């Protein structure tokens, strides 16, 4: 909740922070009405595609491949778009060999840039809203 509050305060009036304030049913309804969800490796990453909402998910290496990313056997139209920076230590079960301060960010997560996430968001949005064609215009 503190992180969500910090993000919401940065975004100001454009953001409604509902972290920890919704039931599972309410969360499903919110996701179903959303154009896109951005999540970490959590229930939202699985719930969004279940209700038909595109999802961009930021993945670290702790459980990489166990739950996410989904395999090619899952329809690409509903498969969450995974954003990650692979490291040779992936699959560590969150027993990181690198120093991480208490409450700090694991290096595999910290290496994900905002630009990478933004590009995944744009790609997901554009897949539903292809660029307008000027074909036939004079």
DRENDO-1510 file (C-alpha; in Angstrom, 1 decimal, always signed):
<recs>
REC; n; res; u; v; w
REC; 1; UNK; +0.0; +0.0; +0.0 .
REC; 2; UNK; +2.7; +2.6; +0.7 .
REC; 3; UNK; +4.2; +2.1; -2.7 .
REC; 4; UNK; +0.7; +2.5; -4.3 .
REC; 5; UNK; +0.2; +5.6; -2.2 .
REC; 6; UNK; +3.5; +7.1; -3.4 .
REC; 7; UNK; +2.6; +6.4; -7.1 .
REC; 8; UNK; -0.9; +7.8; -6.7 .
REC; 9; UNK; +0.4; +11.0; -5.0 .
REC; 10; UNK; +2.9; +11.4; -7.9 .
REC; 11; UNK; +0.1; +11.1; -10.5 .
REC; 12; UNK; -2.3; +13.3; -8.5 .
REC; 13; UNK; -5.9; +13.5; -9.5 .
REC; 14; UNK; -5.4; +11.3; -12.6 .
REC; 15; UNK; -5.0; +8.3; -10.3 .
REC; 16; UNK; -7.5; +6.4; -8.0 .
REC; 17; UNK; -5.5; +4.3; -5.6 .
REC; 18; UNK; -7.6; +1.2; -4.7 .
REC; 19; UNK; -4.7; -0.9; -3.4 .
REC; 20; UNK; -6.0; -3.2; -0.7 .
REC; 21; UNK; -9.5; -1.7; -0.9 .
REC; 22; UNK; -11.3; -4.0; -3.2 .
REC; 23; UNK; -12.8; -7.5; -3.0 .
REC; 24; UNK; -11.9; -10.2; -5.5 .
REC; 25; UNK; -15.3; -9.6; -7.2 .
REC; 26; UNK; -14.7; -5.9; -7.4 .
REC; 27; UNK; -11.2; -6.4; -8.7 .
REC; 28; UNK; -12.6; -8.6; -11.4 .
REC; 29; UNK; -15.1; -6.0; -12.4 .
REC; 30; UNK; -12.5; -3.3; -12.5 .
REC; 31; UNK; -10.2; -5.4; -14.6 .
REC; 32; UNK; -13.0; -6.3; -17.0 .
REC; 33; UNK; -13.7; -2.7; -17.6 .
REC; 34; UNK; -10.1; -1.7; -18.0 .
REC; 35; UNK; -8.3; -1.4; -21.4 .
REC; 36; UNK; -5.0; -2.7; -20.0 .
REC; 37; UNK; -3.6; -3.8; -16.7 .
REC; 38; UNK; +0.0; -3.4; -15.6 .
REC; 39; UNK; +1.1; -5.8; -12.9 .
REC; 40; UNK; +3.9; -7.6; -11.2 .
REC; 41; UNK; +3.9; -11.4; -10.9 .
REC; 42; UNK; +0.7; -11.6; -8.9 .
REC; 43; UNK; -2.9; -12.6; -9.2 .
REC; 44; UNK; -3.7; -9.6; -11.4 .
REC; 45; UNK; -1.4; -10.9; -14.1 .
REC; 46; UNK; -3.5; -14.0; -14.3 .
REC; 47; UNK; -6.9; -12.5; -13.5 .
REC; 48; UNK; -6.7; -9.8; -16.2 .
REC; 49; UNK; -6.5; -12.2; -19.1 .
REC; 50; UNK; -9.2; -14.4; -17.5 .
REC; 51; UNK; -11.6; -11.5; -17.8 .
REC; 52; UNK; -10.4; -10.6; -21.3 .
REC; 53; UNK; -8.2; -7.6; -20.4 .
REC; 54; UNK; -4.7; -7.2; -21.9 .
REC; 55; UNK; -1.9; -7.2; -19.3 .
REC; 56; UNK; +1.7; -6.2; -19.2 .
REC; 57; UNK; +3.5; -8.0; -16.4 .
REC; 58; UNK; +6.9; -7.1; -15.0 .
REC; 59; UNK; +8.8; -10.3; -14.1 .
REC; 60; UNK; +11.8; -10.9; -11.9 .
REC; 61; UNK; +13.7; -14.1; -11.9 .
REC; 62; UNK; +12.7; -15.7; -8.6 .
REC; 63; UNK; +10.0; -17.9; -10.0 .
REC; 64; UNK; +10.6; -17.2; -13.7 .
REC; 65; UNK; +8.9; -19.9; -15.9 .
REC; 66; UNK; +7.0; -21.4; -13.0 .
REC; 67; UNK; +3.9; -19.2; -13.3 .
REC; 68; UNK; +4.9; -16.6; -15.9 .
REC; 69; UNK; +5.6; -16.0; -18.7 .
REC; 70; UNK; +2.9; -18.2; -20.2 .
REC; 71; UNK; +4.0; -20.6; -22.9 .
REC; 72; UNK; +3.2; -20.4; -26.6 .
REC; 73; UNK; +0.4; -22.9; -26.0 .
REC; 74; UNK; -1.7; -20.0; -24.5 .
REC; 75; UNK; -3.4; -17.9; -27.1 .
REC; 76; UNK; -1.3; -14.8; -27.8 .
REC; 77; UNK; -4.4; -12.6; -27.7 .
REC; 78; UNK; -4.9; -13.3; -24.0 .
REC; 79; UNK; -1.3; -14.1; -23.0 .
REC; 80; UNK; +0.2; -11.4; -20.7 .
REC; 81; UNK; +3.1; -9.5; -22.2 .
REC; 82; UNK; +6.0; -10.3; -20.0 .
REC; 83; UNK; +8.7; -7.6; -19.5 .
REC; 84; UNK; +11.9; -8.8; -18.0 .
REC; 85; UNK; +15.7; -8.6; -18.1 .
REC; 86; UNK; +17.0; -12.2; -18.1 .
REC; 87; UNK; +20.0; -13.0; -15.8 .
REC; 88; UNK; +21.9; -16.3; -15.4 .
REC; 89; UNK; +20.5; -16.6; -11.9 .
REC; 90; UNK; +16.9; -16.8; -12.9 .
REC; 91; UNK; +15.0; -19.5; -11.0 .
REC; 92; UNK; +16.7; -18.6; -7.7 .
REC; 93; UNK; +13.4; -18.9; -5.8 .
REC; 94; UNK; +14.0; -15.3; -4.6 .
REC; 95; UNK; +17.2; -16.3; -2.7 .
REC; 96; UNK; +19.2; -13.6; -4.4 .
REC; 97; UNK; +23.0; -14.0; -4.5 .
REC; 98; UNK; +23.3; -10.2; -4.8 .
REC; 99; UNK; +23.0; -7.9; -1.9 .
REC; 100; UNK; +19.5; -6.5; -1.5 .
REC; 101; UNK; +18.6; -4.1; +1.3 .
REC; 102; UNK; +15.6; -5.0; +3.4 .
REC; 103; UNK; +12.6; -3.7; +1.4 .
REC; 104; UNK; +14.9; -3.1; -1.5 .
REC; 105; UNK; +14.5; -4.1; -5.1 .
REC; 106; UNK; +15.9; -7.3; -6.5 .
REC; 107; UNK; +18.5; -6.6; -9.3 .
REC; 108; UNK; +16.5; -8.6; -11.8 .
REC; 109; UNK; +13.5; -6.4; -11.2 .
REC; 110; UNK; +15.5; -3.2; -10.9 .
REC; 111; UNK; +16.9; -3.8; -14.4 .
REC; 112; UNK; +13.5; -3.4; -16.0 .
REC; 113; UNK; +13.4; +0.1; -17.4 .
REC; 114; UNK; +10.3; +2.3; -17.5 .
REC; 115; UNK; +10.9; +2.6; -21.3 .
REC; 116; UNK; +10.6; -1.2; -21.8 .
REC; 117; UNK; +7.4; -1.2; -19.8 .
REC; 118; UNK; +6.0; +1.8; -21.8 .
REC; 119; UNK; +6.9; +0.1; -25.1 .
REC; 120; UNK; +5.0; -3.0; -24.1 .
REC; 121; UNK; +2.0; -0.9; -23.0 .
REC; 122; UNK; +2.0; +1.0; -26.3 .
REC; 123; UNK; +2.3; -2.3; -28.3 .
REC; 124; UNK; -0.6; -3.8; -26.3 .
REC; 125; UNK; -2.7; -0.7; -26.9 .
REC; 126; UNK; -1.9; -0.5; -30.6 .
REC; 127; UNK; -2.7; -4.2; -31.1 .
REC; 128; UNK; -6.3; -3.2; -30.4 .
REC; 129; UNK; -6.1; +0.2; -32.1 .
REC; 130; UNK; -4.1; -0.2; -35.4 .
REC; 131; UNK; -2.7; +3.0; -36.9 .
REC; 132; UNK; -5.2; +4.7; -39.2 .
REC; 133; UNK; -4.6; +4.1; -42.8 .
REC; 134; UNK; -4.6; +7.1; -45.2 .
REC; 135; UNK; -5.1; +4.8; -48.1 .
REC; 136; UNK; -7.5; +6.3; -50.7 .
REC; 137; UNK; -6.9; +9.8; -49.4 .
REC; 138; UNK; -6.1; +12.3; -52.0 .
</recs>
